Amino acid sequence: MSEVAQSEISPEQKTYSAVEKNGVVMAIWEMVGNKHIRTIDPRSREGKALLAHYQSQKEQQQKEETSESPAENAANATPGS
């Protein structure tokens, strides 16, 4: 891919998909839209960084979901339950 083409692709357009087999990540695909750009080895430095970033985001979302205050939980409860 030429430098011009690479500069036209913004990071927001890139997505990453984990390819799993028996619950183990075998590869990470870098995609732009529906087009496969490259395959990243999950054991590589970049692959480990991507997986660590995903895990930290997943943990943060779980913390946010469980950290709702009791007042918010009461407000969301249905009457009579």
Backbone hydrogen bonds in HBPLUS format (Angstrom, degrees):
<---DONOR---> <-ACCEPTOR-->    atom                        ^
c    i                          cat <-CA-CA->   ^        H-A-AA   ^      H-
h    n   atom  resd res      DA  || num        DHA   H-A  angle D-A-AA Bond
n    s   type  num  typ     dist DA aas  dist angle  dist       angle   num
A0006-GLN N   A0002-SER O   2.96 MM   4  6.24 158.2  2.01 150.5 157.0     1
A0007-SER N   A0003-GLU O   2.95 MM   4  6.12 152.6  2.02 146.0 152.8     2
A0008-GLU N   A0004-VAL O   3.15 MM   4  6.39 135.7  2.36 141.8 153.1     3
A0008-GLU N   A0005-ALA O   3.24 MM   3  5.21 132.6  2.48  93.8 106.3     4
A0009-ILE N   A0006-GLN O   3.24 MM   3  5.41 146.5  2.35 101.4 110.5     5
A0013-GLN N   A0010-SER O   3.00 MM   3  5.61 152.7  2.08 117.3 124.7     6
A0014-LYS N   A0011-PRO O   3.22 MM   3  5.36 147.2  2.33 101.7 110.8     7
A0015-THR N   A0031-MET O   2.83 MM  16  5.12 157.0  1.88 144.4 150.8     8
A0031-MET N   A0015-THR O   2.75 MM  16  5.12 170.0  1.76 156.2 158.0     9
A0017-SER N   A0029-TRP O   2.91 MM  12  5.10 153.2  1.99 140.7 149.6    10
A0029-TRP N   A0017-SER O   2.76 MM  12  5.10 167.5  1.78 153.6 154.6    11
A0019-VAL N   A0027-ALA O   2.79 MM   8  5.13 173.5  1.80 155.6 154.4    12
A0026-MET N   A0019-VAL O   2.68 MM   7  5.63 161.0  1.71 163.8 170.0    13
A0027-ALA N   A0019-VAL O   3.40 MM   8  5.13 151.8  2.49 133.9 137.8    14
A0021-LYS N   A0024-VAL O   2.89 MM   3  5.33 152.8  1.96 142.4 149.4    15
A0024-VAL N   A0021-LYS O   3.09 MM   3  5.33 161.3  2.13 110.4 116.3    16
A0028-ILE N   A0040-ILE O   2.96 MM  12  4.96 145.7  2.08 147.0 154.6    17
A0040-ILE N   A0028-ILE O   2.69 MM  12  4.96 168.5  1.70 155.5 159.5    18
A0030-GLU N   A0038-ARG O   2.93 MM   8  5.39 175.8  1.93 163.2 164.6    19
A0037-ILE N   A0030-GLU O   2.80 MM   7  5.53 163.2  1.82 157.8 162.0    20
A0032-VAL N   A0035-LYS O   2.94 MM   3  5.30 157.6  1.99 150.0 156.9    21
A0035-LYS N   A0032-VAL O   3.03 MM   3  5.30 157.5  2.09 129.4 128.5    22
A0044-SER N   A0041-ASP O   3.01 MM   3  5.41 159.0  2.05 113.5 120.2    23
A0048-LYS N   A0044-SER O   2.86 MM   4  6.06 163.0  1.89 154.4 158.4    24
A0049-ALA N   A0045-ARG O   3.01 MM   4  6.21 152.6  2.09 143.3 151.0    25
A0050-LEU N   A0046-GLU O   2.94 MM   4  6.21 158.1  1.99 150.4 155.8    26
A0051-LEU N   A0047-GLY O   2.99 MM   4  6.22 164.3  2.01 151.6 155.8    27
A0052-ALA N   A0048-LYS O   2.87 MM   4  5.99 155.6  1.93 145.9 153.1    28
A0053-HIS N   A0049-ALA O   2.92 MM   4  6.07 155.7  1.98 146.3 152.8    29
A0054-TYR N   A0050-LEU O   3.01 MM   4  6.24 158.8  2.05 147.8 153.3    30
A0055-GLN N   A0051-LEU O   2.94 MM   4  6.16 160.5  1.98 147.8 153.1    31
A0056-SER N   A0052-ALA O   2.94 MM   4  6.15 157.4  1.99 149.1 154.7    32
A0057-GLN N   A0053-HIS O   3.05 MM   4  6.27 155.1  2.12 147.4 153.9    33
A0058-LYS N   A0054-TYR O   2.94 MM   4  6.14 158.5  1.98 150.9 157.1    34
A0059-GLU N   A0055-GLN O   2.92 MM   4  6.12 161.3  1.96 151.2 155.7    35
A0060-GLN N   A0056-SER O   3.00 MM   4  6.10 154.6  2.07 141.2 148.2    36
A0061-GLN N   A0057-GLN O   3.00 MM   4  6.23 157.3  2.05 149.4 154.7    37
A0062-GLN N   A0058-LYS O   3.07 MM   4  6.33 154.5  2.14 145.5 152.4    38
A0063-LYS N   A0059-GLU O   2.97 MM   4  6.22 154.1  2.04 147.9 154.8    39
A0064-GLU N   A0060-GLN O   2.97 MM   4  6.22 157.3  2.02 148.8 154.8    40
A0065-GLU N   A0061-GLN O   3.00 MM   4  6.20 151.4  2.09 145.5 152.9    41
A0066-THR N   A0062-GLN O   3.07 MM   4  6.26 150.7  2.16 145.2 152.4    42
A0067-SER N   A0063-LYS O   2.94 MM   4  5.91 122.2  2.28 141.2 155.5    43
A0072-GLU N   A0069-SER O   3.05 MM   3  5.27 120.1  2.42 102.5 116.6    44
A0073-ASN N   A0069-SER O   3.04 MM   4  6.41 156.8  2.10 152.2 159.3    45
A0074-ALA N   A0070-PRO O   2.87 MM   4  6.08 154.5  1.94 147.1 153.7    46
A0075-ALA N   A0071-ALA O   2.95 MM   4  6.13 153.0  2.02 143.6 151.1    47
A0076-ASN N   A0072-GLU O   3.03 MM   4  6.20 140.1  2.19 141.6 151.7    48
A0077-ALA N   A0074-ALA O   3.26 MM   3  5.14 149.1  2.36  95.7 104.7    49
